[in-house]
Amino acid sequence: MIRINLLPHRELARAARRRQFNAMLAVSVAAGVFVVVAGHLFIEGRQSAQEARNVYLEQEIAKLDVQIGEIKKIREQTQALLERKQVVETLQANRT
């Protein structure tokens, strides 16, 4: 009976599987790092865009606050003028 030694063949196959495993592991790690970096950049971009919108809204709110103050002043002036008009009308009505 002829005996064939398969140990070198098995060792070669085992080494090939180990190389394939290491390559797949490296690809998986690289893909994971890429996903994490891409996610970080995406979130950072969204945060900076939101911060820009917040700054814009704060500026517009400040403008509106100034306009509201002006409207209040105008209403006070209008009320004062109406009171003056009322006083003048009562004086003219009492004159006769």
Distance bins in CASP14 RR format, pairs under 12 A and 6 or more apart:
PFRMAT RR
TARGET T0000
AUTHOR 0000-0000-0000
RMODE 2
METHOD distances of the structure
MODEL  1
4 10 0 0 0 0 0 1 0 0 0 0 0
5 11 0 0 0 0 0 1 0 0 0 0 0
6 12 0 0 0 0 0 1 0 0 0 0 0
6 13 0 0 0 0 1 0 0 0 0 0 0
6 14 0 0 0 0 0 1 0 0 0 0 0
7 13 0 0 0 0 0 1 0 0 0 0 0
7 14 0 0 0 0 0 1 0 0 0 0 0
8 14 0 0 0 0 0 1 0 0 0 0 0
8 15 0 0 0 0 0 1 0 0 0 0 0
9 15 0 0 0 0 0 1 0 0 0 0 0
9 16 0 0 0 0 0 1 0 0 0 0 0
10 16 0 0 0 0 0 1 0 0 0 0 0
10 17 0 0 0 0 0 1 0 0 0 0 0
11 17 0 0 0 0 0 1 0 0 0 0 0
11 18 0 0 0 0 0 1 0 0 0 0 0
12 18 0 0 0 0 0 1 0 0 0 0 0
12 19 0 0 0 0 0 1 0 0 0 0 0
13 19 0 0 0 0 0 1 0 0 0 0 0
13 20 0 0 0 0 0 1 0 0 0 0 0
14 20 0 0 0 0 0 1 0 0 0 0 0
14 21 0 0 0 0 0 1 0 0 0 0 0
15 21 0 0 0 0 0 1 0 0 0 0 0
15 22 0 0 0 0 0 1 0 0 0 0 0
16 22 0 0 0 0 0 1 0 0 0 0 0
16 23 0 0 0 0 0 1 0 0 0 0 0
17 23 0 0 0 0 0 1 0 0 0 0 0
17 24 0 0 0 0 0 1 0 0 0 0 0
18 24 0 0 0 0 0 1 0 0 0 0 0
18 25 0 0 0 0 0 1 0 0 0 0 0
19 25 0 0 0 0 0 1 0 0 0 0 0
19 26 0 0 0 0 0 1 0 0 0 0 0
20 26 0 0 0 0 0 1 0 0 0 0 0
20 27 0 0 0 0 0 1 0 0 0 0 0
21 27 0 0 0 0 0 1 0 0 0 0 0
21 28 0 0 0 0 0 1 0 0 0 0 0
22 28 0 0 0 0 0 1 0 0 0 0 0
22 29 0 0 0 0 0 1 0 0 0 0 0
23 29 0 0 0 0 0 1 0 0 0 0 0
23 30 0 0 0 0 0 1 0 0 0 0 0
24 30 0 0 0 0 0 1 0 0 0 0 0
24 31 0 0 0 0 0 1 0 0 0 0 0
25 31 0 0 0 0 0 1 0 0 0 0 0
25 32 0 0 0 0 0 1 0 0 0 0 0
26 32 0 0 0 0 0 1 0 0 0 0 0
26 33 0 0 0 0 0 1 0 0 0 0 0
27 33 0 0 0 0 0 1 0 0 0 0 0
27 34 0 0 0 0 0 1 0 0 0 0 0
28 34 0 0 0 0 0 1 0 0 0 0 0
28 35 0 0 0 0 0 1 0 0 0 0 0
29 35 0 0 0 0 0 1 0 0 0 0 0
29 36 0 0 0 0 0 1 0 0 0 0 0
30 36 0 0 0 0 0 1 0 0 0 0 0
30 37 0 0 0 0 0 1 0 0 0 0 0
31 37 0 0 0 0 0 1 0 0 0 0 0
31 38 0 0 0 0 0 1 0 0 0 0 0
32 38 0 0 0 0 1 0 0 0 0 0 0
32 39 0 0 0 0 0 1 0 0 0 0 0
32 40 0 0 0 0 0 1 0 0 0 0 0
33 39 0 0 0 0 0 1 0 0 0 0 0
33 40 0 0 0 0 0 1 0 0 0 0 0
34 40 0 0 0 0 0 1 0 0 0 0 0
34 41 0 0 0 0 0 1 0 0 0 0 0
35 41 0 0 0 0 0 1 0 0 0 0 0
35 42 0 0 0 0 0 1 0 0 0 0 0
36 42 0 0 0 0 0 1 0 0 0 0 0
36 43 0 0 0 0 0 1 0 0 0 0 0
37 43 0 0 0 0 0 1 0 0 0 0 0
37 44 0 0 0 0 0 1 0 0 0 0 0
38 44 0 0 0 0 0 1 0 0 0 0 0
38 45 0 0 0 0 0 1 0 0 0 0 0
39 45 0 0 0 0 1 0 0 0 0 0 0
39 46 0 0 0 0 1 0 0 0 0 0 0
39 47 0 0 0 0 0 1 0 0 0 0 0
40 46 0 0 0 0 0 1 0 0 0 0 0
40 47 0 0 0 0 0 1 0 0 0 0 0
41 47 0 0 0 0 0 1 0 0 0 0 0
41 48 0 0 0 0 0 1 0 0 0 0 0
42 48 0 0 0 0 0 1 0 0 0 0 0
42 49 0 0 0 0 0 1 0 0 0 0 0
43 49 0 0 0 0 0 1 0 0 0 0 0
43 50 0 0 0 0 0 1 0 0 0 0 0
44 50 0 0 0 0 0 1 0 0 0 0 0
44 51 0 0 0 0 0 1 0 0 0 0 0
45 51 0 0 0 0 1 0 0 0 0 0 0
45 52 0 0 0 0 1 0 0 0 0 0 0
46 52 0 0 0 0 0 1 0 0 0 0 0
46 53 0 0 0 0 0 1 0 0 0 0 0
47 53 0 0 0 0 0 1 0 0 0 0 0
47 54 0 0 0 0 0 1 0 0 0 0 0
48 54 0 0 0 0 0 1 0 0 0 0 0
48 55 0 0 0 0 0 1 0 0 0 0 0
49 55 0 0 0 0 0 1 0 0 0 0 0
49 56 0 0 0 0 0 1 0 0 0 0 0
50 56 0 0 0 0 0 1 0 0 0 0 0
50 57 0 0 0 0 0 1 0 0 0 0 0
51 57 0 0 0 0 0 1 0 0 0 0 0
51 58 0 0 0 0 0 1 0 0 0 0 0
52 58 0 0 0 0 0 1 0 0 0 0 0
52 59 0 0 0 0 0 1 0 0 0 0 0
53 59 0 0 0 0 0 1 0 0 0 0 0
53 60 0 0 0 0 0 1 0 0 0 0 0
54 60 0 0 0 0 0 1 0 0 0 0 0
54 61 0 0 0 0 0 1 0 0 0 0 0
55 61 0 0 0 0 0 1 0 0 0 0 0
55 62 0 0 0 0 0 1 0 0 0 0 0
56 62 0 0 0 0 0 1 0 0 0 0 0
56 63 0 0 0 0 0 1 0 0 0 0 0
57 63 0 0 0 0 0 1 0 0 0 0 0
57 64 0 0 0 0 0 1 0 0 0 0 0
58 64 0 0 0 0 0 1 0 0 0 0 0
58 65 0 0 0 0 0 1 0 0 0 0 0
59 65 0 0 0 0 0 1 0 0 0 0 0
59 66 0 0 0 0 0 1 0 0 0 0 0
60 66 0 0 0 0 0 1 0 0 0 0 0
60 67 0 0 0 0 0 1 0 0 0 0 0
61 67 0 0 0 0 0 1 0 0 0 0 0
61 68 0 0 0 0 0 1 0 0 0 0 0
62 68 0 0 0 0 0 1 0 0 0 0 0
62 69 0 0 0 0 0 1 0 0 0 0 0
63 69 0 0 0 0 0 1 0 0 0 0 0
63 70 0 0 0 0 0 1 0 0 0 0 0
64 70 0 0 0 0 0 1 0 0 0 0 0
64 71 0 0 0 0 0 1 0 0 0 0 0
65 71 0 0 0 0 0 1 0 0 0 0 0
65 72 0 0 0 0 0 1 0 0 0 0 0
66 72 0 0 0 0 0 1 0 0 0 0 0
66 73 0 0 0 0 0 1 0 0 0 0 0
67 73 0 0 0 0 0 1 0 0 0 0 0
67 74 0 0 0 0 0 1 0 0 0 0 0
68 74 0 0 0 0 0 1 0 0 0 0 0
68 75 0 0 0 0 0 1 0 0 0 0 0
69 75 0 0 0 0 1 0 0 0 0 0 0
69 76 0 0 0 0 1 0 0 0 0 0 0
70 76 0 0 0 0 0 1 0 0 0 0 0
70 77 0 0 0 0 0 1 0 0 0 0 0
71 77 0 0 0 0 0 1 0 0 0 0 0
71 78 0 0 0 0 0 1 0 0 0 0 0
72 78 0 0 0 0 0 1 0 0 0 0 0
72 79 0 0 0 0 0 1 0 0 0 0 0
73 79 0 0 0 0 0 1 0 0 0 0 0
73 80 0 0 0 0 0 1 0 0 0 0 0
74 80 0 0 0 0 0 1 0 0 0 0 0
74 81 0 0 0 0 0 1 0 0 0 0 0
75 81 0 0 0 0 0 1 0 0 0 0 0
75 82 0 0 0 0 0 1 0 0 0 0 0
76 82 0 0 0 0 0 1 0 0 0 0 0
76 83 0 0 0 0 0 1 0 0 0 0 0
77 83 0 0 0 0 0 1 0 0 0 0 0
77 84 0 0 0 0 0 1 0 0 0 0 0
78 84 0 0 0 0 0 1 0 0 0 0 0
78 85 0 0 0 0 0 1 0 0 0 0 0
79 85 0 0 0 0 0 1 0 0 0 0 0
79 86 0 0 0 0 0 1 0 0 0 0 0
80 86 0 0 0 0 0 1 0 0 0 0 0
80 87 0 0 0 0 0 1 0 0 0 0 0
81 87 0 0 0 0 0 1 0 0 0 0 0
81 88 0 0 0 0 0 1 0 0 0 0 0
82 88 0 0 0 0 0 1 0 0 0 0 0
82 89 0 0 0 0 0 1 0 0 0 0 0
83 89 0 0 0 0 0 1 0 0 0 0 0
83 90 0 0 0 0 0 1 0 0 0 0 0
84 90 0 0 0 0 0 1 0 0 0 0 0
84 91 0 0 0 0 0 1 0 0 0 0 0
85 91 0 0 0 0 0 1 0 0 0 0 0
85 92 0 0 0 0 0 1 0 0 0 0 0
86 92 0 0 0 0 0 1 0 0 0 0 0
86 93 0 0 0 0 0 1 0 0 0 0 0
87 93 0 0 0 0 0 1 0 0 0 0 0
87 94 0 0 0 0 0 1 0 0 0 0 0
88 94 0 0 0 0 0 1 0 0 0 0 0
88 95 0 0 0 0 0 1 0 0 0 0 0
89 95 0 0 0 0 0 1 0 0 0 0 0
90 96 0 0 0 0 0 1 0 0 0 0 0
END
